[in-house]
């Protein structure tokens, strides 16, 4: 794992795990996002989408081979289940879709 990947993972996990006693690791977070398995870690995944800067969300996804289209689908599912949303992330997804 590159130094850049380690830093990205540390920044993401520092934010995602901060409010909770139970901690998710980068492998489990990426697995949940890739497989769209939300139930066990739903609050952590919601925090990933709402509290992590969108550029860092996209860096994490890229480093863990999670396609942006899949990431967006998981975000929308989490938003539907929790009511939590990120206007910044939604704007980022929209601008990416408009650029394509």
Phi, psi and omega in degrees: 000134182286164178298320179300316180295318179298318180294315179300311179301317181296318179295315180297309184293327177299322178282314184295321184271344186308315185279357191237152177286318180276134184248135174267149176256170184298322180297313181291321178298313180294323178298315179299317180292319182290319184266356181060036176263106189254332194304312185293328186235028187305314182294325178292319180292320176299318178296321177305313183284330186262331185253342179271136179304137182307323179296324178287324174302313181291322177297315179300314180299315180297315181295335182251019175055046177253113180299143182301322179299320177292318179300317179297318179298318179294317178304312181297324177294316178296318179300317180295318184285326187250338187081355179282141179214161176230108180295327178294316180292319178299318177297322178295314177300317181297317180293326178292320180293321179290331180283338184282000000 
